[in-house]
């Protein structure tokens, strides 16, 4: 929806917290580059758990046409409000109204006009805010320049941000490296609703079913995956979903390596569950330092699928739990092969463990779990509760 004149809901004064003298939170504004189907359920969960809060997603733009062409869509907001492409007046209203009872969370702090204007308004009004972000790419000369830029330009945020929701395995180390206090850095993830998993389809043969879902480009390690499966001597099949510049080359490489592979093309979001119900192990062999969280890891785990991922994948942080899978170094096809064999040989792929994996993953990676975790972070920052453990160590 385009921006329309917005008058905030009247907010009461709220009662004072006896421990911190901080007024109770009544408005949560999350500033986003664009509307996101993966975050909408998280916002809904926050609103349902906190009916006394006014939850607002303030996005710079709608979901991109490219994402829509891939079958993505953003559901209608439930319990929260979307504001898209806000005017300067709307941004000022969102920040200046109810400063003492609001919290603003920014998904990134660069490039996006709405986010930059929101940060300016927050600074001018001395409003409370936090940052939710994946790490910047720190490799090579360009990475060194980014590090210098962050070190030089983020002094205000290091001093004034309430906390940093650092996404993925490499999020906390990045923010610590550029000078943020370890006390402020909270490990975080993209929390999504559990897939509506249909009945698990047992294998029709003894072959292990390995899956890949993502872009078909060399930097994603897809050729390393084929090399790994070639080591397993025809005891596996490979299902590939996605598209990209190296699709034809990958198809030819599978044939030359003797790997039995099926390419499904780009799947709409509605077909992802059906893909996972026929897969035993998902592999993400990315070699690039600019990989994000990797939502497919969360989707796979909540469907009961074990995951093997390289350490460059943000979500690989949850693979420290052996039930979930294995984390391997990038550019090491033999390590991928060994991890798959180990999962098979330790009975991690049987139906009982598949069901346990789905239930455990849902308890820590779902939108509801993420909303509860954020509430505990806010409560800790307000001085009402102890600092919560890392989300991926819950229910160990």
Secondary structure by P-SEA (a helix, b strand, c coil): ccccccccccccccccccccccccccbbbbbbccccccaaaaaaaaaaaccccbbbbbccccccaaaaaacccccccccccccccccaaaaaaacccccccbbbbbccccccaaaaaaaaaaaaacccbbbbbcccccccaaaaaaaaaaaacccccccccccccccccaaaaaaaaaccccccccccccccccccccccccccccbbbbbcccccccccaaaaaaaaaaaacccbbbbbbbcccaaaaaaaaaaaacccccccccccccaaaaaaaaccbbbbbcccccccccaaaaaaaaabbbbbbcccccccccccccccbbbbbcccaaaaaaaaaaaaaaccccaaaaaaaaaaaaacccaaaaaaaaaaaaaaaacccccccccccccc
